[in-house]
Amino acid sequence: MPEGDNVAQTARRLHTALAGRVLTRSDLRVPRLATADLTGRTVLGVVSRGKHLLVRIEGDLSLHSHLRMDGAWRVYAAGERWRGGPAHEIRAVLATAEHSAVGYRLPVLELLRTSQESNAVGHLGPDLLGPDWDPDGALRNLLAAPDRPLGEALLDQRNLAGVGNIFKSEICFLLGATPWLPIGEVPTPQRIVTVAKKLLEANRDRPVRMTTGLPHQRLYVYGRAPRPCLRCGTSVRRAGQDDGNRERPTYWCPRCQTGPTP
């Protein structure tokens, strides 16, 4: 499931493969971009912004994509067989003489002016892995609605950008608070942004996400119900939590985490 750490890794791979090189092929397979042709233009760079990707191309152009639940960009060497999925799932191809970057199952794909990127990402809060990271600003955003459940507030990218459903459950566990605890009741609320920053930074360069530091145990609670909690042995619980768009599976330990539950 792509979250801020995965998206940062994807941006780095795309930047390494494409930046400074001329596009020899451009194929954007969404109706509104069917006639767009970027062939012959140089890729200036690729950056991530929270869970968004921006491929910046000469001529004040940026290709904006969002991976959401199962989107992916894959990079292949010239002549290498593409293995990211069936052809009908391909939404974008950007190729140079050396590499092809192929976007699969991209729910969001749009071409915009680089100078107007704020139209796509300007609503985001401070990026946990970006140069604009502002812990005080992120905390102010989170505490602006003190009655809001902690899990919902963490997923709201307008508060801070980069936390997804897995990190939400893991951050709440490390804070000792259930995802339904009103954020204004979290003891030492500064720890919210500290723990979030620490987890995403620790996973920015890892091929496999890990939050525990324990051998053979990658995550504390996410996906573990009804197995025993790694700390206390109590069965991990699972329930849905509405993030404002849809209900997401949420995991917690009823002994290690305090606060309301469904």
N, C-alpha and C positions, 0 to 999 in steps of 0.2 A: 504494500500500500504506500504510494508515494507521499512523503512528508518533507519538511524542509531540508533534512539531511540528504535524502535521496535526490531531491531536485538540485541541490548544490552540487552533488556529485555528477549529475547529468549535465549541468551547465559546464562543469570543468572538462568533461569528456568532449562535449561538442565544441568548446572553445579550442581545445588542443587540436581537434581534427580540422576545424574550419577556419579559424581566425587567420587573417592575412592572406587567404587564398581566394582565387576567383572561382565562382560557381560555373560549372560546366553543364549542370542540369538543375532544373527547378520544376517541381511537379507538386502543386498544391491541390489536393483532391477534395475540396469542399466547394459547393456551388458558387458562392460569392467570390471565390478566388480562382475560379477555373481559367480565367484569361490572364491572370497575373503571371509574369515571367521575370524571374530574377537572374536568369542566365547572363553571364558576362560581368556581373557585379561582384565586388570584393566583400567578403564577410569581415566586419571590423571587430567583432567580438560577441561573446555569448555570456549573459549574466542571469542569475536567478534573483528573484524578489519574492521572498516567502515561498509559496508553492507555485509561483509563476516563472516561466522561462521567456527570455527576450533574446532573439538572434538579431543583432544589429548589423545592417547591411548598408553599404555606401549609397548615397542618394537620400539620406534622411529617412531610411526605412527600417522598421523593426517587425520581425515575425514573432507574434506573441502567442504562446500556447500555455495551456494548463492541463496537467495530467489527471487531476481528480482521482478517481478510484483505481483505474487500471490502465491509464495511458502510459506510453513509454516512448522514449527516443533510443534508437540503437545506432551504433557507429560500426561500419564495415569497411574493410580495406577494399581497394579497387579490385573487382573480379571475385570477391568473396560472396558466397551464397548468403542471402538474407534469410534469417531464421526467427524473426520476431513475431511471426504470425502469418495467417493467410493474406493474400494480396488484397482482398476486399476490406481488410482492416487498416490498410495503409492510408494515412491522411496527408502526409507530406514527405517529399524527397528533396534533399539538398545535397548535391554532389560536387566534388572537386575532382581534379585529376587523381588524387590519392585516396580519397575516402568518400563514402556515402553516408549521410545521416538520414535515417528513416524514422518517421513518426507514426506510431501505431495507436489506434483507438483514441485519438486526441479529441476530447469533447469540446475544447475551445481552441480555435485556430483563426487568427486574424492578422491582417497586414495593416500597420499603422505608421504614422510618422514618428521617428525617434523623438523628435521634439515634442510629441504629444503622448508619450508613453504614460503620462500621468492619467490619461483617460482610462487606461486599463488597470493601473496599479497604484494610482494616487490615493485610493481609499484605504490602503493597507497601513497598519500600525508599524512600529519599529521592527525591522527584520532581525530575528535572533542571530542569523549568520551573515548579516550584511554590514557594510561600512556605516550605515545610519543607525546602528543599534543604540538605543537610548533607554536604559533600564528605568530611569525615573519616569520618562514619558509613558513607557509600557505599563508601569504600575499605576500611574494616574488613570490611564485608560481603563484598566481592569477594575479599579475601585470606584469608577464613576457611577457604576450601577451596583451598589453593595449588596442588594438583595438577590442578585443573579447567581444561579448555581455555578460553582467553580468550574465544572467541566464545560458548561456552555460558554463561559467567558474565555476559557483557554482556546476553544475552537474558533472564536470570533476573530478573524484575521484583521479586523479593524483595531483590535486591542494590541496584539503583537502577532507578527507574521511568521509562520513556519510550523506551528503545532498542529498535528493531525490526531486522529482518533487513538492511535497506539500511544503516542507520547502523552496524550491527555490522561489516559488511565495510569500510566507509569508515573507521571508527575504527581498526580493526586495520591498515589500510594506513598511516594517518597515524602510527601508533605504530611502524611498521616491523616488526611481528610478525605471524606467521600466526595465523589464528583457532584453530589447534590447539596453540599454545604454552601450556604450563601457566602460569596467571596468576602464580604465584609466581616465574617466571623472566623476567617482563617487566622490562626495565631501567627504572629510575625509575618505579615503579608509580603514583606520584601523577599522572603524565601521563594515565593512563587516564581518571580522572574529569575532569581539566582539558579534555582533547580532547572528551570526550562532551558536557560542558556547553557548550563553545564551539560545537560543530556544531549542537546543538539550538537554542540561543539564536539563532544566526545565521539559522536557517530558520523561526523562530517566526512571522515576519511576511512571509515570501516566498511568492508564489503558486506558484513552482516550486522544488523542493528543489535546492540546490547545495552541493557540498562543496569544489570545486576553486578557485573564483575565476578560472577561465580562460574566455575567451570561447568560446561554442559547445560547451563541455565541462562538463556538470553534475556528473558523478560520476567518481571516480578509477578504481574497479574494478567496482563493482556493475553487472551486466548487460553488461559489456564483453567477456567471453570470446568468441572468442579474439583480439580486437583487441589492438593493441600498448599496453603501459602508457604512460600519458601522461608518465611521468618517464624511463623507461629504454628503452622500445621493445620489451621482452620481451612475449611473448604472455600476456595475462591468463588465469589458469586458473579453472575452475569445478568444484566438487564439492559433495556433500551434507554437511551437518553436523547431527547430532542435537541438538536443544535440550531433550530430555527429553520432548517431546510428539510431535514429528514431525521428519522430515529436511527441512532447508531448504537452498535453493541458496546457496552461499557462494563468494565471488570473492576472489582474491588475486593478487599479482604474485610469482612465485618468485624474482625477483632483488632486489626492493626490500624484501621481507618475509622475516625469518629465523624459523626454527622448523620443527617437524614438519609434514608434509602427509599426506593420505591415501595 
